Amino acid sequence: MNSAQVSLRNQVRQLADQAFHLKLISGYGDGPDSDEYQIVYQGKPRHLPLEQARLFLVNLLSRSQVN
């Protein structure tokens, strides 16, 4: 895993932690592949590529601030 992927994974982990503490997701963690991240949203685990996971979490967090 290169440094860009490590940085992206760390960013996704931080965003997931924020979303978890705001109770927007019910779980998160590394996916089965090194380029995936697992997010449990509405009771369903989702395995997303890192960039897609980052976008999902950014959108989720921004929507929660609007409401």
Number of C-alpha atoms within 10 A of each C-alpha: 7 6 8 9 14 14 11 16 22 13 15 25 20 14 19 29 17 15 20 17 11 12 11 17 21 17 19 20 15 17 16 10 11 13 17 19 25 21 24 17 15 10 10 12 15 15 20 18 16 24 16 14 23 21 13 16 22 16 11 16 17 10 10 12 7 6 5
